[in-house]
Amino acid sequence: MTSLLTYTFKSLPSTSKWALRFSLRPLSSSSQLQAAAAVQTKSKKTLAKPNIRNIVVVDGVRIPFLQSGTSYKELMPHDLARAALLGLLHRTSVPKDVVDYLVFGTVIQEVKTSNVAREAALGAGFSDKTPAHTVTMACISSNQAMTTGVSLIASGQFDVVVAGGVELMSDIPIRHSRKMRKMMLDLNKAKTLGQRLSLISKFRLNFLSPELPAVAEFSTSETMGHSADRLAAAFAVSRSEQDEYALRSHSLAKKAQDEGLLSDVVPFKVPGKDTVTQDNGIRPSSLEQMAKLKPAFIKPYGTVTAANSSFLTDGASAVLIMAEEKALAMGYKPKAYLRDFTYVSQDPKDQLLLGPTYATPKVLEKAGLTMNDIDAFEFHEAFSGQILANLKAMDSDWFAQNYMGRKAKVGSPPLEKFNNWGGSLSLPTHCPSDLHLFHCLEMLLFTRFNEV
């Protein structure tokens, strides 16, 4: 694919075909929020597939998601994952020996517990004979964990899988420099005092410079925030639109929290501290206050700020997935059926954050559905600009024809059906998939939606 977003915001010409193409139909969050949903005739066909097992969600939980550096900062990732597992066991009363397999997703792995799924399972009292593994796939790591569980059940390997996600951004691994690591390894191998002194004589102060992990693409060395800023510029998403959408996310999350709708949250007694009962990052502000913040990535002309970006968090979640026949035999009433999923991969330089635009039509076509069949949409909100750029791309015939090989646009989700209990801007976690699944499940039960 040819380069799509090769300009930084500062150098993007006002007459570029992207800016012209997408500024003709500016997306206003407030106008979409006020628009009434069109009445659509919904399909009534079943999504079950012949000769494929029905796979169901029994229930799911998460401990409160907290801003990094707060109440969880003295813990380790497996402590959070263990708490989520114990919460799931308590809520479902599933016998631990019934669980065939566990799989967790994580973005930045703790080196002491690289297979955090296994350590958390042992800590939660699962048998040491129950296998577990950990996956990583950036922000959709827990999505990968869940769909791995779905695949294991669909293939007939297992009947009961627990999947989840965990992240502890309060204590990320910080390495010595490569030169310092090499010297330490060589010193460990040195056999004589002379060899050790010779190695030490080569030490330089710059060896002590640490290597900090970055939320950046290794292949491009570009941070995700920088990519989001360029994407927003390419799709002519304004700063005010981004702030408006971020305020919407926080306001909806606050409303859901106050009304007791976030029933997936289970309390967590932090050792040596108080019991944490709710997320601490939901903070509705005002557009006036948000407008005062300076650009965070592309300075001074960028539009992505701390207010319209997701923040670093600590948290964990777990979900119980079963073959339908197993769940019914055990007396469970499934909350939902898991039917189809897909993954896409795009150019990491210019289309890093456009995954939803490409994935949505693919999964709908696999399931034989259209956008009008869907009652609740849940997309990961890394940045407001990323969300709004995707909505514009999905609503563009030009983008569909020139970059997706489609005859017509798929259409963007109406905001009255979109992330209605807030998203990752207000409830962020670097493994957000369980959060969005739980929101969909609870909305299904609360409003009797049909498809999500």
RAMO-V331142 format. One record per pair of residues at least 24 apart in sequence whose ideal C-beta (glycine too) atoms are under 7 Angstrom apart, sorted by the first residue. I is the first residue (numbers start at 1). J is the second residue. D is the distance in Angstrom with one decimal. If there is no record, write none. Layout:
# RAMO-V331142
i->I j->J d->D
i->I j->J d->D
This chain:
# RAMO-V331142
i->1 j->347 d->5.7
i->3 j->350 d->5.6
i->4 j->350 d->4.1
i->4 j->351 d->6.2
i->5 j->230 d->5.0
i->5 j->231 d->6.2
i->5 j->234 d->4.6
i->5 j->350 d->4.2
i->6 j->350 d->6.8
i->8 j->230 d->6.1
i->8 j->298 d->5.9
i->9 j->229 d->5.6
i->9 j->230 d->6.4
i->9 j->233 d->4.1
i->9 j->298 d->4.8
i->9 j->301 d->5.1
i->9 j->302 d->5.2
i->9 j->303 d->7.0
i->10 j->298 d->6.6
i->10 j->301 d->4.6
i->12 j->233 d->4.9
i->18 j->234 d->4.6
i->18 j->235 d->6.8
i->19 j->236 d->4.9
i->21 j->398 d->5.7
i->22 j->235 d->4.7
i->22 j->236 d->4.5
i->22 j->392 d->5.3
i->23 j->236 d->3.9
i->26 j->236 d->6.9
i->27 j->241 d->6.6
i->27 j->388 d->5.7
i->27 j->391 d->5.8
i->27 j->392 d->5.5
i->28 j->241 d->6.7
i->29 j->241 d->6.1
i->29 j->244 d->4.5
i->29 j->245 d->4.7
i->29 j->248 d->5.8
i->29 j->415 d->6.7
i->30 j->244 d->6.1
i->32 j->414 d->6.7
i->32 j->415 d->4.1
i->33 j->248 d->6.9
i->33 j->415 d->5.3
i->33 j->416 d->7.0
i->37 j->414 d->5.7
i->37 j->416 d->5.2
i->40 j->372 d->4.1
i->42 j->373 d->5.8
i->42 j->450 d->6.7
i->43 j->369 d->7.0
i->43 j->373 d->5.4
i->47 j->339 d->4.6
i->47 j->367 d->5.7
i->52 j->154 d->6.2
i->53 j->153 d->6.4
i->53 j->154 d->5.6
i->53 j->323 d->5.3
i->54 j->324 d->3.7
i->54 j->337 d->6.0
i->55 j->150 d->5.4
i->55 j->153 d->5.1
i->55 j->154 d->6.2
i->55 j->321 d->6.4
i->55 j->323 d->6.3
i->55 j->324 d->6.8
i->55 j->337 d->6.9
i->55 j->338 d->4.8
i->56 j->322 d->5.7
i->56 j->324 d->5.1
i->56 j->327 d->5.2
i->56 j->334 d->3.5
i->56 j->336 d->6.7
i->56 j->337 d->5.5
i->57 j->319 d->6.2
i->57 j->321 d->6.1
i->57 j->334 d->6.5
i->57 j->335 d->5.0
i->57 j->336 d->4.6
i->57 j->338 d->6.4
i->57 j->441 d->6.3
i->58 j->92 d->5.9
i->58 j->320 d->4.2
i->58 j->322 d->5.6
i->58 j->327 d->5.7
i->58 j->332 d->4.9
i->58 j->334 d->6.4
i->58 j->335 d->6.8
i->59 j->91 d->5.7
i->59 j->92 d->5.1
i->59 j->320 d->5.6
i->59 j->335 d->6.2
i->60 j->264 d->5.9
i->60 j->317 d->6.7
i->60 j->318 d->6.6
i->60 j->319 d->3.5
i->60 j->320 d->6.9
i->60 j->434 d->6.1
i->60 j->437 d->6.6
i->60 j->438 d->5.1
i->60 j->441 d->6.9
i->61 j->87 d->4.3
i->61 j->88 d->5.0
i->61 j->91 d->5.6
i->61 j->264 d->5.6
i->61 j->266 d->4.7
i->61 j->317 d->6.8
i->61 j->318 d->6.1
i->62 j->264 d->5.4
i->62 j->265 d->6.1
i->62 j->315 d->6.4
i->62 j->316 d->6.7
i->62 j->317 d->3.5
i->62 j->434 d->6.2
i->62 j->435 d->6.6
i->62 j->438 d->6.7
i->63 j->87 d->6.6
i->63 j->266 d->6.2
i->63 j->268 d->4.2
i->63 j->315 d->6.1
i->63 j->316 d->5.6
i->64 j->265 d->5.7
i->64 j->268 d->6.5
i->64 j->276 d->4.9
i->64 j->277 d->6.6
i->64 j->278 d->5.4
i->64 j->279 d->5.0
i->65 j->279 d->4.8
i->65 j->281 d->6.7
i->65 j->313 d->5.1
i->65 j->315 d->3.8
i->65 j->427 d->5.7
i->65 j->428 d->6.8
i->65 j->429 d->5.1
i->66 j->276 d->6.8
i->66 j->279 d->7.0
i->66 j->280 d->5.1
i->66 j->313 d->6.3
i->66 j->314 d->5.3
i->66 j->315 d->6.6
i->67 j->280 d->5.9
i->67 j->281 d->5.0
i->67 j->311 d->6.1
i->67 j->313 d->6.0
i->68 j->169 d->4.0
i->68 j->170 d->4.4
i->68 j->312 d->4.2
i->68 j->313 d->5.9
i->68 j->314 d->5.5
i->69 j->170 d->5.3
i->70 j->280 d->6.3
i->71 j->270 d->5.3
i->71 j->273 d->5.8
i->71 j->276 d->5.5
i->72 j->168 d->6.6
i->72 j->170 d->6.0
i->72 j->270 d->6.7
i->72 j->314 d->4.1
i->73 j->170 d->3.9
i->73 j->171 d->6.7
i->75 j->168 d->6.8
i->76 j->110 d->6.1
i->76 j->113 d->6.6
i->76 j->168 d->6.8
i->77 j->106 d->6.6
i->77 j->110 d->5.0
i->77 j->113 d->6.4
i->77 j->116 d->5.1
i->77 j->166 d->5.1
i->77 j->168 d->4.5
i->78 j->113 d->4.9
i->78 j->116 d->5.1
i->78 j->119 d->4.1
i->78 j->120 d->4.6
i->78 j->123 d->6.1
i->80 j->166 d->5.3
i->80 j->168 d->6.2
i->80 j->314 d->6.5
i->80 j->315 d->6.6
i->80 j->316 d->3.9
i->81 j->116 d->5.7
i->81 j->120 d->3.5
i->81 j->164 d->6.4
i->81 j->166 d->4.1
i->81 j->316 d->4.7
i->82 j->120 d->4.5
i->82 j->123 d->4.0
i->82 j->124 d->4.8
i->83 j->268 d->4.8
i->83 j->316 d->6.5
i->84 j->164 d->5.8
i->84 j->316 d->4.1
i->84 j->317 d->5.4
i->84 j->318 d->4.2
i->85 j->120 d->5.8
i->85 j->121 d->6.8
i->85 j->124 d->3.9
i->85 j->162 d->6.9
i->85 j->318 d->5.3
i->86 j->124 d->5.3
i->87 j->266 d->3.6
i->88 j->162 d->6.7
i->88 j->318 d->4.4
i->88 j->320 d->6.0
i->89 j->124 d->6.9
i->91 j->266 d->6.9
i->92 j->320 d->5.4
i->94 j->320 d->6.0
i->96 j->125 d->6.0
i->96 j->126 d->5.1
i->96 j->127 d->6.7
i->97 j->127 d->6.3
i->98 j->160 d->5.4
i->99 j->126 d->6.6
i->99 j->130 d->6.1
i->99 j->160 d->5.2
i->99 j->162 d->5.5
i->100 j->158 d->3.7
i->100 j->159 d->6.1
i->100 j->160 d->5.1
i->100 j->161 d->6.4
i->101 j->131 d->5.7
i->101 j->132 d->6.9
i->101 j->152 d->6.0
i->101 j->158 d->5.1
i->101 j->161 d->4.9
i->102 j->126 d->7.0
i->102 j->130 d->6.7
i->102 j->132 d->3.9
i->102 j->162 d->4.8
i->103 j->132 d->6.7
i->103 j->133 d->5.7
i->103 j->135 d->6.5
i->103 j->145 d->4.6
i->103 j->148 d->5.0
i->103 j->149 d->5.7
i->103 j->161 d->6.8
i->103 j->163 d->5.3
i->104 j->134 d->5.2
i->104 j->145 d->5.5
i->104 j->164 d->4.9
i->104 j->165 d->6.2
i->104 j->166 d->5.9
i->105 j->135 d->5.1
i->105 j->136 d->6.6
i->105 j->137 d->6.8
i->105 j->141 d->3.0
i->105 j->142 d->3.9
i->105 j->144 d->5.5
i->105 j->145 d->3.9
i->105 j->165 d->4.5
i->105 j->431 d->5.1
i->106 j->134 d->6.1
i->106 j->136 d->6.0
i->106 j->141 d->5.8
i->106 j->165 d->6.7
i->106 j->166 d->5.4
i->106 j->167 d->6.0
i->106 j->431 d->6.4
i->107 j->136 d->6.2
i->107 j->138 d->6.2
i->107 j->139 d->7.0
i->107 j->141 d->5.6
i->107 j->167 d->5.8
i->107 j->430 d->4.4
i->107 j->431 d->6.7
i->108 j->172 d->5.2
i->108 j->173 d->6.9
i->108 j->213 d->5.9
i->109 j->136 d->6.7
i->110 j->173 d->6.6
i->111 j->173 d->5.4
i->116 j->166 d->6.0
i->139 j->380 d->5.9
i->139 j->382 d->6.4
i->139 j->430 d->6.0
i->139 j->432 d->6.5
i->140 j->433 d->5.9
i->141 j->165 d->6.0
i->141 j->431 d->5.0
i->142 j->317 d->6.8
i->142 j->431 d->3.8
i->142 j->433 d->4.3
i->142 j->434 d->5.1
i->143 j->433 d->3.6
i->146 j->319 d->6.5
i->146 j->321 d->7.0
i->146 j->433 d->6.3
i->147 j->341 d->4.9
i->149 j->321 d->4.8
i->150 j->321 d->6.6
i->150 j->338 d->5.4
i->153 j->321 d->6.5
i->153 j->323 d->5.2
i->159 j->322 d->6.3
i->159 j->323 d->4.6
i->159 j->326 d->4.2
i->160 j->322 d->5.1
i->160 j->326 d->6.2
i->161 j->321 d->4.9
i->162 j->318 d->5.8
i->162 j->320 d->5.8
i->163 j->319 d->5.5
i->163 j->321 d->6.1
i->164 j->316 d->6.5
i->164 j->317 d->5.3
i->164 j->318 d->3.7
i->164 j->319 d->6.5
i->164 j->434 d->6.4
i->165 j->316 d->6.7
i->165 j->317 d->5.5
i->165 j->431 d->2.8
i->165 j->433 d->6.5
i->165 j->434 d->5.5
i->166 j->316 d->3.9
i->166 j->431 d->6.5
i->167 j->313 d->6.9
i->167 j->314 d->6.5
i->167 j->315 d->6.4
i->167 j->429 d->5.8
i->167 j->430 d->4.3
i->167 j->431 d->5.4
i->168 j->314 d->4.9
i->169 j->312 d->4.1
i->169 j->313 d->6.2
i->169 j->314 d->6.0
i->169 j->430 d->6.9
i->170 j->314 d->5.4
i->172 j->213 d->5.3
i->173 j->213 d->6.5
i->174 j->210 d->5.1
i->174 j->212 d->5.8
i->175 j->210 d->6.6
i->175 j->211 d->4.4
i->176 j->210 d->6.5
i->177 j->207 d->5.7
i->177 j->209 d->5.2
i->177 j->210 d->6.8
i->177 j->211 d->6.1
i->179 j->207 d->4.8
i->180 j->207 d->4.2
i->180 j->208 d->6.6
i->183 j->207 d->6.6
i->217 j->348 d->4.9
i->217 j->352 d->6.6
i->219 j->348 d->5.3
i->220 j->348 d->5.5
i->220 j->349 d->5.0
i->223 j->297 d->6.5
i->224 j->382 d->6.4
i->225 j->296 d->6.0
i->225 j->297 d->4.1
i->225 j->304 d->5.6
i->225 j->309 d->6.3
i->225 j->383 d->7.0
i->226 j->297 d->4.7
i->226 j->298 d->6.4
i->227 j->352 d->4.6
i->227 j->353 d->5.8
i->228 j->304 d->5.2
i->228 j->353 d->5.9
i->228 j->382 d->6.7
i->228 j->383 d->3.9
i->228 j->385 d->5.0
i->228 j->386 d->4.9
i->229 j->297 d->5.0
i->229 j->298 d->4.5
i->229 j->302 d->4.4
i->229 j->303 d->6.4
i->229 j->304 d->4.4
i->229 j->385 d->6.8
i->231 j->353 d->5.5
i->231 j->385 d->6.2
i->231 j->386 d->6.2
i->231 j->389 d->4.7
i->232 j->303 d->5.5
i->232 j->304 d->6.5
i->232 j->385 d->3.1
i->232 j->389 d->5.8
i->235 j->389 d->4.0
i->235 j->392 d->4.8
i->235 j->393 d->6.8
i->237 j->385 d->5.1
i->237 j->388 d->4.6
i->237 j->389 d->5.6
i->238 j->303 d->6.9
i->239 j->303 d->4.0
i->241 j->388 d->5.8
i->242 j->303 d->5.9
i->242 j->308 d->4.2
i->242 j->384 d->3.8
i->242 j->385 d->5.0
i->242 j->388 d->6.6
i->243 j->287 d->5.6
i->243 j->290 d->4.4
i->243 j->291 d->6.5
i->243 j->307 d->6.3
i->243 j->308 d->5.4
i->244 j->287 d->6.7
i->245 j->384 d->4.2
i->245 j->387 d->6.3
i->245 j->388 d->6.0
i->246 j->290 d->6.9
i->246 j->307 d->5.8
i->246 j->308 d->4.1
i->246 j->384 d->4.7
i->246 j->425 d->5.2
i->247 j->284 d->6.5
i->247 j->285 d->6.8
i->247 j->287 d->6.2
i->247 j->290 d->6.8
i->249 j->381 d->6.1
i->249 j->419 d->6.7
i->249 j->422 d->5.0
i->249 j->423 d->5.3
i->249 j->425 d->4.0
i->249 j->426 d->4.6
i->250 j->282 d->5.9
i->250 j->283 d->6.1
i->250 j->284 d->4.3
i->250 j->422 d->6.7
i->250 j->425 d->6.8
i->250 j->426 d->4.3
i->251 j->284 d->4.8
i->252 j->420 d->6.0
i->252 j->421 d->5.9
i->252 j->422 d->4.5
i->253 j->282 d->4.6
i->253 j->421 d->6.4
i->253 j->422 d->2.5
i->253 j->426 d->3.8
i->253 j->427 d->5.5
i->254 j->282 d->5.1
i->254 j->284 d->5.3
i->256 j->421 d->3.9
i->256 j->422 d->6.2
i->257 j->282 d->5.9
i->261 j->421 d->6.1
i->261 j->442 d->6.3
i->261 j->446 d->6.7
i->263 j->442 d->5.9
i->264 j->438 d->3.9
i->264 j->442 d->6.7
i->279 j->427 d->5.7
i->281 j->311 d->6.2
i->281 j->313 d->6.5
i->281 j->426 d->6.5
i->281 j->427 d->6.9
i->281 j->428 d->6.5
i->282 j->422 d->6.9
i->282 j->426 d->5.0
i->282 j->427 d->6.8
i->303 j->385 d->6.4
i->304 j->383 d->5.7
i->304 j->385 d->5.6
i->308 j->383 d->6.5
i->308 j->384 d->4.0
i->308 j->385 d->6.9
i->309 j->383 d->5.1
i->310 j->381 d->6.2
i->310 j->382 d->5.6
i->310 j->383 d->6.9
i->310 j->424 d->4.8
i->310 j->425 d->5.3
i->310 j->428 d->3.8
i->311 j->428 d->5.7
i->313 j->428 d->4.9
i->313 j->429 d->5.1
i->315 j->429 d->4.6
i->317 j->434 d->3.7
i->317 j->435 d->6.7
i->319 j->434 d->5.8
i->319 j->437 d->6.6
i->335 j->441 d->4.8
i->335 j->445 d->6.8
i->336 j->441 d->5.4
i->336 j->444 d->6.1
i->339 j->367 d->5.8
i->340 j->366 d->4.6
i->340 j->367 d->4.5
i->342 j->366 d->6.4
i->353 j->382 d->6.5
i->353 j->386 d->4.3
i->354 j->390 d->6.2
i->354 j->393 d->6.2
i->356 j->390 d->4.7
i->357 j->390 d->5.0
i->357 j->393 d->4.4
i->357 j->394 d->5.2
i->358 j->404 d->6.6
i->360 j->394 d->6.7
i->360 j->410 d->6.0
i->361 j->410 d->4.2
i->369 j->451 d->6.6
i->371 j->410 d->6.4
i->371 j->411 d->4.8
i->371 j->413 d->6.8
i->373 j->451 d->5.5
i->374 j->451 d->5.3
i->374 j->452 d->6.8
i->375 j->417 d->6.3
i->375 j->449 d->3.5
i->375 j->450 d->5.5
i->375 j->451 d->5.9
i->375 j->452 d->6.5
i->376 j->417 d->5.9
i->376 j->420 d->7.0
i->376 j->440 d->5.4
i->376 j->443 d->4.9
i->376 j->449 d->5.1
i->376 j->452 d->4.3
i->377 j->413 d->4.1
i->377 j->417 d->5.5
i->377 j->418 d->4.7
i->378 j->419 d->6.0
i->378 j->436 d->3.6
i->378 j->439 d->5.5
i->378 j->440 d->5.4
i->378 j->452 d->7.0
i->379 j->419 d->6.4
i->379 j->423 d->6.9
i->380 j->424 d->5.3
i->380 j->432 d->5.0
i->380 j->436 d->6.7
i->381 j->419 d->6.7
i->381 j->423 d->3.8
i->381 j->424 d->4.1
i->381 j->425 d->4.4
i->382 j->424 d->6.5
i->384 j->425 d->6.5
